[in-house]
Amino acid sequence: MSLKPEKQYGDYQTPTYFSKKIAQFIKNDLGYVPDTVIEPTCGTGSFIRATNETYDNVRIIGNEINETYVSQAKSIEPRKKNEIEIQNYDYFRLKKAIEVNKTDQLLIIGNPPWVTNSSISAESGDNLPKKSNFKNLSGYDALTGSSNFDISESMIVDLVHKYYMLNPLISMICKTTVAINVFKYMHETNIGMDYFKIERIDALEVFNVSVDACVIYVKLHGDKNTNAIEWLDEENKGRKSGFIGTSFYMNLSESANQIEGETEIEWRQGIKHDAGKIMELKKVDNLTYINGLKEKLTLESERVFPLVKSSHLKEHIITDFKKYVIVTQDMLKQDTNYIEQTSPLLWNYLNDKIDHFAKRKSSIYENSPKFSMFGIGDYTWLPYKVGVSGFYKKPTFSLLINEKPVMLDDTSYFLGFQEYDIAYTIMLVLNSHEVQSFLKQIANLKSKRPYTKKVLSRISIEKSFKKIPYNEMKQIEKRLGLENYLTENHYEVAKQKFTQQQLFLDL
Ligand SMILES: C[S@@+](CC[C@H](N)C(=O)[O-])C[C@H]1O[C@@H](n2cnc3c(N)ncnc32)[C@H](O)[C@@H]1O
């Protein structure tokens, strides 16, 4: 079955008023005056007309697959020393780039076909990039991550490759997803650019189709690399999208950047023991526990502490604990023989299960005292902790309260405090929109553990306080459904603690 031309060739001719608006913007707002213009799929010549009318003394080269359109485009009269050449090729079968003087200011402009490769091949069309060509664009497959791509995307990426040596300005109408993919591609392949601007358009009004579309203005520039997309349309004006590290963020908000820093106290990871069935217990009463082998045990409670696992960190204040954990040491590498004296029932239990400890694979347990654990230090014994799971896309920070210090598992992270009021206030700060949106922007949400010590450590609490006044903290408290507890004094005291000088003295 062959396709209707409109479908196979993604044919939506640009109204001339619109192409003129784009050409005018390039001349007047971007101040770009080309010697040569290339329109790779010029249709009936909307952009040929617009650039012919906007610029003088310019060479305009159009190409188009459809012969009827070619003859229409050929009928455009060049004005004021302009030259117009219209070619009739299938873009994907052009053997080499349209030749341009190396010293020319080049403008590549147009509106490539609006169609995906799969919709063409599914209905046996042949308007596709030659496979060999497209796949040679290194890293491209990895970026798009799928075999379905927009023809316009392959065309724009191909144009970037063919002409980047000439540092052209590329301006194309395309889907917004295509625009973002092109930006990502250029960023990841280190193709330098002065700017990458996107203006969202109302495609229903201009083309009578309901598509999220835009115009891109990309100025290539040697090895200069910009990190961000600038949005031009009214709705998104001022917004920037781009990369932080290797992650792409749709909204690099200003406030987010304003809290970037280094957490003033150290984020700690929970405890690691690799013997869950033996060490993690359910409590029946103060002396009776059930282990992961479903055995009922009588143990002294001194070395048994409440435990929260990643999956429990869902409430903002946690006072009920489903699990408990045996903690064999007060500090790293501490000899555990003391347990025999202080907690003989526990000592017997651990020795009974010594095989389980012997089977622990991690090399960290080699040459360590019997029943050793990791992730233990002074910080383990702080009475108030604010914890977060490393696993969830939305990070909920929970204040953990019990008469004994609460332990976290090694998939969670926490800050520890001596004073309840400070811990409570910091829990509110960490659950604020400011911190939450910052974290979402810097974390790689696709990874299994989006929130690591490295990610969390980028939150400056001092800077967060500057962004969140007392009134807003009261609103956070309300939004989290907590009792009316925070006072202005709590807020000020906590804020003071996180100013640089105070930290050294107090924490
Ligand atoms: C979305 S329309 C835009 C036309 C014109 N650029 C404009 O702005 O009015 C896409 C154009 O690409 C042409 N086209 C589609 N596939 C092509 C190919 N492989 N080589 C050259 N032109 C192609 C279509 O015939 C159509 O005129």
The ligand as a Tripos MOL2 file, in Angstrom:
@<TRIPOS>MOLECULE
LIG
   27    29     1     0     0
SMALL
NO_CHARGES

@<TRIPOS>ATOM
      1 C1          6.2260   20.2860    6.6340 C.3       1 LIG1
      2 S1          6.3930   20.5260    4.9150 S.3       1 LIG1
      3 C2          7.1470   22.1040    4.9130 C.3       1 LIG1
      4 C3          7.4290   22.6680    3.5770 C.3       1 LIG1
      5 C4          8.1830   23.9790    3.6190 C.3       1 LIG1
      6 N1          9.4710   23.7660    4.2320 N.3       1 LIG1
      7 C5          7.4140   25.0190    4.3720 C.2       1 LIG1
      8 O1          7.8880   25.4340    5.4170 O.co2     1 LIG1
      9 O2          6.3500   25.4130    3.8840 O.co2     1 LIG1
     10 C6          7.6520   19.3750    4.5350 C.3       1 LIG1
     11 C7          8.1260   19.3830    3.1280 C.3       1 LIG1
     12 O3          9.1510   18.4350    3.0040 O.3       1 LIG1
     13 C8          9.0660   17.8010    1.7590 C.3       1 LIG1
     14 N2          9.7860   16.5340    1.8650 N.ar      1 LIG1
     15 C9          9.3860   15.4370    2.5200 C.ar      1 LIG1
     16 N3         10.3240   14.4780    2.4370 N.ar      1 LIG1
     17 C10        11.3480   15.0000    1.7280 C.ar      1 LIG1
     18 C11        12.6130   14.4880    1.3180 C.ar      1 LIG1
     19 N4         12.9780   13.2500    1.6290 N.pl3     1 LIG1
     20 N5         13.4310   15.2900    0.6200 N.ar      1 LIG1
     21 C12        13.0550   16.5480    0.2960 C.ar      1 LIG1
     22 N6         11.8600   17.0960    0.6400 N.ar      1 LIG1
     23 C13        11.0180   16.3290    1.3540 C.ar      1 LIG1
     24 C14         7.5530   17.6730    1.5620 C.3       1 LIG1
     25 O4          7.2290   17.4700    0.2130 O.3       1 LIG1
     26 C15         7.0700   18.9910    2.1070 C.3       1 LIG1
     27 O5          7.0410   19.9780    1.1070 O.3       1 LIG1
@<TRIPOS>BOND
     1     1     2 1
     2     2     3 1
     3     2    10 1
     4     3     4 1
     5     4     5 1
     6     5     6 1
     7     5     7 1
     8     7     8 2
     9     7     9 1
    10    10    11 1
    11    11    12 1
    12    11    26 1
    13    12    13 1
    14    13    14 1
    15    13    24 1
    16    14    15 ar
    17    14    23 ar
    18    15    16 ar
    19    16    17 ar
    20    17    18 ar
    21    17    23 ar
    22    18    19 1
    23    18    20 ar
    24    20    21 ar
    25    21    22 ar
    26    22    23 ar
    27    24    25 1
    28    24    26 1
    29    26    27 1
@<TRIPOS>SUBSTRUCTURE
     1 LIG1         1 GROUP 0 **** ****
